[in-house]
């Protein structure tokens, strides 16, 4: 019973954290998550992952890791292939790069450098990211869900999201956390057909719509003002080998 109460308390805490910004109005009941989910995110623009050490042209032009390339010579770009094509077609002429950093737009001119592989800007870029996460909750009323409990970041900034898919996944192994070292779940996507779509990437997690989880029942939710810490009295007794006595702390919902 105590384990059930603790799990319910953790779920209530998650809802309190989400209630501030992710949920416009707190639903009466939600289905708690915990299951693995595959995430496939397409970026809004092309993100600079790293600057090349042997090609300083981008660095000298002021570009940094985490910048998002929006356009080249006035043409909007949204894929790595488009960036590569524009640089290859430059013939070594300076390119006007419009990019975004920390939500602010900027522009610079970059002179591509000739390499053994052709003309290059001196950046490593990407237009998508794939990974495994954990579902936080599912709302059976409207089919929406939240996952991760934190945003997906590129460098130190939130990854700008253009679109995304949720995919069925399973946990394959677990790395146990130690003091000062976080644990990790290792998983794999188990199907090619998406089970949902992702519409936003925020500091509190990713959110979207998906198919309902199997064999799951909704539980009551609580707003922050309804959750209080309470010490049980009298002392609760439990057995684990020899009889021991402890004082149990738990959360309760104020009616």
C-alpha positions as a Markdown table, in Angstrom:
| # | Residue | x | y | z |
|---|---|---|---|---|
| 1 | Unk | 0.0 | 0.0 | 0.0 |
| 2 | Unk | 2.8 | 2.4 | 0.9 |
| 3 | Unk | 4.4 | 1.9 | -2.5 |
| 4 | Unk | 1.1 | 2.7 | -4.2 |
| 5 | Unk | 0.7 | 5.9 | -2.2 |
| 6 | Unk | 4.3 | 6.9 | -3.0 |
| 7 | Unk | 3.7 | 6.3 | -6.7 |
| 8 | Unk | 0.5 | 8.3 | -6.6 |
| 9 | Unk | 2.3 | 11.1 | -4.8 |
| 10 | Unk | 5.0 | 11.3 | -7.4 |
| 11 | Unk | 2.3 | 11.4 | -10.1 |
| 12 | Unk | 0.6 | 14.3 | -8.3 |
| 13 | Unk | 3.8 | 16.2 | -8.1 |
| 14 | Unk | 4.3 | 15.8 | -11.8 |
| 15 | Unk | 0.9 | 17.2 | -12.5 |
| 16 | Unk | 1.6 | 20.1 | -10.2 |
| 17 | Unk | 4.7 | 20.9 | -12.2 |
| 18 | Unk | 2.9 | 20.6 | -15.5 |
| 19 | Unk | -0.2 | 22.5 | -14.4 |
| 20 | Unk | 1.7 | 25.9 | -14.4 |
| 21 | Unk | 2.3 | 26.2 | -18.2 |
| 22 | Unk | 1.7 | 23.0 | -20.1 |
| 23 | Unk | -2.0 | 22.6 | -19.2 |
| 24 | Unk | -4.4 | 25.5 | -19.8 |
| 25 | Unk | -6.9 | 23.9 | -17.5 |
| 26 | Unk | -6.1 | 21.0 | -15.2 |
| 27 | Unk | -8.2 | 17.9 | -16.3 |
| 28 | Unk | -10.1 | 16.0 | -13.5 |
| 29 | Unk | -8.4 | 12.7 | -14.5 |
| 30 | Unk | -5.3 | 11.7 | -16.4 |
| 31 | Unk | -3.7 | 8.4 | -17.2 |
| 32 | Unk | -0.2 | 8.3 | -15.6 |
| 33 | Unk | 2.7 | 7.4 | -18.0 |
| 34 | Unk | 6.0 | 5.6 | -17.4 |
| 35 | Unk | 6.1 | 3.7 | -20.7 |
| 36 | Unk | 8.9 | 4.2 | -23.2 |
| 37 | Unk | 8.2 | 6.2 | -26.4 |
| 38 | Unk | 10.3 | 6.9 | -29.5 |
| 39 | Unk | 10.8 | 10.5 | -30.5 |
| 40 | Unk | 11.5 | 11.8 | -34.0 |
| 41 | Unk | 11.8 | 15.6 | -34.1 |
| 42 | Unk | 12.3 | 17.7 | -37.2 |
| 43 | Unk | 14.0 | 21.1 | -36.5 |
| 44 | Unk | 12.6 | 24.4 | -37.6 |
| 45 | Unk | 15.7 | 25.5 | -39.5 |
| 46 | Unk | 19.1 | 23.8 | -39.6 |
| 47 | Unk | 21.0 | 23.7 | -36.3 |
| 48 | Unk | 24.7 | 24.1 | -36.0 |
| 49 | Unk | 25.9 | 21.2 | -33.9 |
| 50 | Unk | 29.7 | 21.9 | -33.9 |
| 51 | Unk | 32.3 | 24.1 | -35.6 |
| 52 | Unk | 35.0 | 22.4 | -37.7 |
| 53 | Unk | 38.5 | 22.7 | -36.2 |
| 54 | Unk | 40.2 | 22.6 | -39.6 |
| 55 | Unk | 38.0 | 25.2 | -41.3 |
| 56 | Unk | 37.7 | 28.6 | -39.5 |
| 57 | Unk | 35.4 | 30.4 | -42.0 |
| 58 | Unk | 32.2 | 30.0 | -40.0 |
| 59 | Unk | 33.9 | 30.8 | -36.7 |
| 60 | Unk | 35.5 | 33.9 | -38.2 |
| 61 | Unk | 32.1 | 35.0 | -39.5 |
| 62 | Unk | 30.7 | 34.9 | -36.0 |
| 63 | Unk | 28.6 | 31.7 | -36.1 |
| 64 | Unk | 28.4 | 29.6 | -33.0 |
| 65 | Unk | 27.4 | 26.2 | -31.9 |
| 66 | Unk | 23.6 | 26.2 | -31.3 |
| 67 | Unk | 22.8 | 28.8 | -33.9 |
| 68 | Unk | 19.9 | 27.9 | -36.2 |
| 69 | Unk | 20.4 | 28.7 | -39.9 |
| 70 | Unk | 17.2 | 30.0 | -41.4 |
| 71 | Unk | 18.2 | 31.2 | -44.9 |
| 72 | Unk | 21.1 | 31.3 | -47.3 |
| 73 | Unk | 21.3 | 34.2 | -49.8 |
| 74 | Unk | 17.6 | 34.9 | -49.2 |
| 75 | Unk | 16.4 | 31.3 | -49.8 |
| 76 | Unk | 14.8 | 29.6 | -46.8 |
| 77 | Unk | 16.5 | 26.4 | -45.8 |
| 78 | Unk | 15.0 | 23.6 | -43.5 |
| 79 | Unk | 17.2 | 20.6 | -44.3 |
| 80 | Unk | 20.9 | 19.7 | -44.3 |
| 81 | Unk | 20.6 | 18.8 | -48.0 |
| 82 | Unk | 19.5 | 22.3 | -48.8 |
| 83 | Unk | 22.4 | 23.8 | -46.9 |
| 84 | Unk | 24.9 | 21.5 | -48.6 |
| 85 | Unk | 23.5 | 22.3 | -52.1 |
| 86 | Unk | 23.7 | 26.0 | -51.5 |
| 87 | Unk | 27.3 | 25.8 | -50.3 |
| 88 | Unk | 28.3 | 23.5 | -53.2 |
| 89 | Unk | 26.8 | 25.9 | -55.8 |
| 90 | Unk | 28.5 | 29.0 | -54.3 |
| 91 | Unk | 31.7 | 28.4 | -56.3 |
| 92 | Unk | 33.6 | 29.9 | -53.3 |
| 93 | Unk | 31.6 | 33.2 | -53.3 |
| 94 | Unk | 30.6 | 34.6 | -50.0 |
| 95 | Unk | 27.2 | 33.5 | -48.8 |
| 96 | Unk | 24.8 | 35.6 | -46.7 |
| 97 | Unk | 23.6 | 33.5 | -43.8 |
| 98 | Unk | 20.5 | 34.5 | -41.9 |
| 99 | Unk | 20.4 | 32.7 | -38.5 |
| 100 | Unk | 18.8 | 32.8 | -35.1 |
| 101 | Unk | 20.5 | 32.8 | -31.7 |
| 102 | Unk | 18.6 | 32.8 | -28.5 |
| 103 | Unk | 15.4 | 33.8 | -30.3 |
| 104 | Unk | 17.0 | 36.8 | -32.0 |
| 105 | Unk | 17.6 | 37.0 | -35.8 |
| 106 | Unk | 21.0 | 38.0 | -37.2 |
| 107 | Unk | 22.9 | 37.9 | -40.4 |
| 108 | Unk | 26.5 | 37.4 | -41.5 |
| 109 | Unk | 28.6 | 36.7 | -44.6 |
| 110 | Unk | 30.6 | 33.5 | -44.8 |
| 111 | Unk | 33.3 | 32.7 | -47.4 |
| 112 | Unk | 33.2 | 28.9 | -48.0 |
| 113 | Unk | 36.6 | 27.1 | -48.0 |
| 114 | Unk | 37.6 | 24.7 | -50.6 |
| 115 | Unk | 38.4 | 21.2 | -49.2 |
| 116 | Unk | 39.2 | 17.8 | -50.7 |
| 117 | Unk | 35.4 | 17.2 | -50.5 |
| 118 | Unk | 34.4 | 20.4 | -52.2 |
| 119 | Unk | 33.3 | 23.8 | -50.8 |
| 120 | Unk | 32.5 | 23.8 | -47.0 |
| 121 | Unk | 31.3 | 26.3 | -44.5 |
| 122 | Unk | 33.2 | 24.8 | -41.5 |
| 123 | Unk | 30.1 | 23.7 | -39.6 |
| 124 | Unk | 28.4 | 20.4 | -38.7 |
| 125 | Unk | 24.7 | 20.7 | -38.9 |
| 126 | Unk | 21.5 | 18.7 | -38.4 |
| 127 | Unk | 17.8 | 19.0 | -39.2 |
| 128 | Unk | 16.4 | 16.2 | -37.0 |
| 129 | Unk | 17.0 | 14.3 | -33.8 |
| 130 | Unk | 15.8 | 10.8 | -32.8 |
| 131 | Unk | 15.7 | 9.3 | -29.3 |
| 132 | Unk | 13.9 | 7.4 | -26.6 |
| 133 | Unk | 11.9 | 9.1 | -23.8 |
| 134 | Unk | 9.2 | 8.3 | -21.2 |
| 135 | Unk | 5.6 | 9.3 | -21.3 |
| 136 | Unk | 4.5 | 11.5 | -18.3 |
| 137 | Unk | 0.7 | 11.5 | -18.8 |
| 138 | Unk | -2.1 | 10.9 | -21.3 |
| 139 | Unk | -5.4 | 12.8 | -21.4 |
| 140 | Unk | -8.2 | 10.4 | -22.5 |
| 141 | Unk | -10.6 | 13.3 | -23.0 |
| 142 | Unk | -8.7 | 14.9 | -25.9 |
| 143 | Unk | -5.9 | 12.4 | -26.8 |
| 144 | Unk | -3.1 | 14.6 | -25.8 |
| 145 | Unk | 0.1 | 13.5 | -23.9 |
| 146 | Unk | 3.2 | 15.0 | -22.3 |
| 147 | Unk | 6.6 | 13.3 | -22.1 |
| 148 | Unk | 10.1 | 13.7 | -20.8 |
| 149 | Unk | 9.4 | 16.4 | -18.2 |
| 150 | Unk | 12.1 | 18.6 | -19.7 |
| 151 | Unk | 12.8 | 20.1 | -23.1 |
| 152 | Unk | 14.9 | 18.7 | -25.9 |
| 153 | Unk | 17.9 | 21.0 | -26.2 |
| 154 | Unk | 20.5 | 21.6 | -28.8 |
| 155 | Unk | 23.5 | 23.0 | -27.1 |
| 156 | Unk | 22.0 | 25.2 | -24.3 |
| 157 | Unk | 18.8 | 26.2 | -26.1 |
| 158 | Unk | 15.6 | 24.4 | -26.8 |
| 159 | Unk | 15.5 | 22.6 | -30.1 |
| 160 | Unk | 13.3 | 24.7 | -32.5 |
| 161 | Unk | 10.6 | 22.2 | -33.5 |
| 162 | Unk | 9.0 | 22.1 | -37.0 |
| 163 | Unk | 7.3 | 18.8 | -36.6 |
| 164 | Unk | 7.6 | 15.5 | -34.8 |
| 165 | Unk | 6.4 | 11.9 | -34.5 |
| 166 | Unk | 5.9 | 9.6 | -31.5 |
| 167 | Unk | 6.9 | 6.0 | -32.2 |
| 168 | Unk | 6.3 | 2.8 | -30.2 |
| 169 | Unk | 9.4 | 1.8 | -28.2 |
| 170 | Unk | 10.7 | -0.5 | -25.5 |
| 171 | Unk | 13.4 | -0.3 | -22.8 |
| 172 | Unk | 16.3 | -2.6 | -23.6 |
| 173 | Unk | 18.5 | -1.9 | -20.6 |
| 174 | Unk | 18.9 | 0.5 | -17.7 |
| 175 | Unk | 22.1 | 2.2 | -16.4 |
| 176 | Unk | 21.8 | 2.7 | -12.7 |
| 177 | Unk | 22.5 | 6.2 | -11.4 |
| 178 | Unk | 25.2 | 6.9 | -8.8 |
| 179 | Unk | 25.8 | 9.9 | -6.7 |
| 180 | Unk | 26.8 | 12.7 | -9.1 |
| 181 | Unk | 26.1 | 10.6 | -12.1 |
| 182 | Unk | 22.6 | 10.3 | -13.5 |
| 183 | Unk | 21.2 | 7.0 | -14.6 |
| 184 | Unk | 19.8 | 6.3 | -18.1 |
| 185 | Unk | 17.3 | 4.2 | -20.0 |
| 186 | Unk | 18.4 | 2.5 | -23.2 |
| 187 | Unk | 15.7 | 1.6 | -25.6 |
| 188 | Unk | 14.8 | 0.9 | -29.2 |
| 189 | Unk | 11.9 | 1.8 | -31.5 |
| 190 | Unk | 9.8 | -1.3 | -32.0 |
| 191 | Unk | 7.6 | -0.2 | -35.0 |
| 192 | Unk | 7.8 | 2.0 | -38.1 |
| 193 | Unk | 4.2 | 3.2 | -37.8 |
| 194 | Unk | 3.8 | 6.4 | -35.7 |
| 195 | Unk | 1.6 | 6.2 | -32.7 |
| 196 | Unk | 1.3 | 10.0 | -32.4 |
| 197 | Unk | 2.5 | 13.5 | -33.4 |
| 198 | Unk | 4.5 | 16.0 | -31.4 |
| 199 | Unk | 3.4 | 19.6 | -31.6 |
| 200 | Unk | 5.6 | 21.5 | -29.1 |
| 201 | Unk | 9.0 | 21.3 | -27.3 |
| 202 | Unk | 9.0 | 23.3 | -24.1 |
| 203 | Unk | 11.1 | 23.6 | -20.9 |
| 204 | Unk | 8.6 | 21.3 | -19.2 |
| 205 | Unk | 8.6 | 18.6 | -21.8 |
| 206 | Unk | 7.3 | 17.7 | -25.2 |
| 207 | Unk | 3.5 | 17.6 | -25.9 |
| 208 | Unk | 1.3 | 16.3 | -28.7 |
| 209 | Unk | -1.4 | 13.8 | -29.5 |
| 210 | Unk | -1.2 | 10.0 | -29.5 |
| 211 | Unk | -3.2 | 6.8 | -29.5 |
| 212 | Unk | -4.5 | 5.8 | -26.0 |
| 213 | Unk | -2.3 | 3.4 | -23.9 |
| 214 | Unk | -3.5 | -0.1 | -23.5 |
| 215 | Unk | -4.9 | -1.4 | -20.2 |
| 216 | Unk | -4.6 | 1.9 | -18.4 |
| 217 | Unk | -7.1 | 3.7 | -16.2 |
| 218 | Unk | -7.2 | 7.5 | -15.4 |
| 219 | Unk | -6.5 | 8.7 | -11.9 |
| 220 | Unk | -7.7 | 12.0 | -10.2 |
| 221 | Unk | -5.5 | 15.0 | -10.5 |
| 222 | Unk | -4.8 | 17.9 | -8.1 |
| 223 | Unk | -3.7 | 21.5 | -8.5 |
| 224 | Unk | -0.7 | 22.8 | -6.6 |
| 225 | Unk | -2.9 | 24.5 | -3.9 |
| 226 | Unk | -4.6 | 21.1 | -3.2 |
| 227 | Unk | -1.4 | 19.2 | -2.4 |
| 228 | Unk | -0.1 | 19.2 | 1.2 |
| 229 | Unk | 2.6 | 17.3 | 3.0 |
| 230 | Unk | 1.2 | 15.3 | 5.9 |
| 231 | Unk | 2.9 | 13.1 | 8.6 |
| 232 | Unk | 0.9 | 10.0 | 9.5 |
| 233 | Unk | 0.0 | 9.5 | 13.1 |
| 234 | Unk | 0.1 | 7.0 | 14.8 |
| 235 | Unk | 3.3 | 5.3 | 13.7 |
| 236 | Unk | 2.9 | 2.8 | 10.9 |
| 237 | Unk | 4.3 | -0.7 | 11.3 |
| 238 | Unk | 5.6 | -2.8 | 8.5 |
| 239 | Unk | 7.5 | -6.1 | 8.3 |
| 240 | Unk | 10.6 | -6.8 | 6.3 |
| 241 | Unk | 12.3 | -9.7 | 8.0 |
| 242 | Unk | 12.4 | -8.5 | 11.6 |
| 243 | Unk | 9.6 | -6.2 | 12.7 |
| 244 | Unk | 10.5 | -2.5 | 12.4 |
| 245 | Unk | 8.7 | 0.8 | 13.2 |
| 246 | Unk | 8.9 | 3.9 | 11.0 |
| 247 | Unk | 7.1 | 7.2 | 10.6 |
| 248 | Unk | 5.8 | 7.5 | 7.1 |
| 249 | Unk | 5.5 | 10.8 | 5.2 |
| 250 | Unk | 3.2 | 11.1 | 2.2 |
| 251 | Unk | 1.2 | 13.5 | 0.2 |
| 252 | Unk | -2.5 | 13.9 | 0.6 |
| 253 | Unk | -5.0 | 15.7 | -1.6 |
| 254 | Unk | -7.1 | 18.3 | 0.2 |
| 255 | Unk | -10.7 | 18.2 | -0.7 |
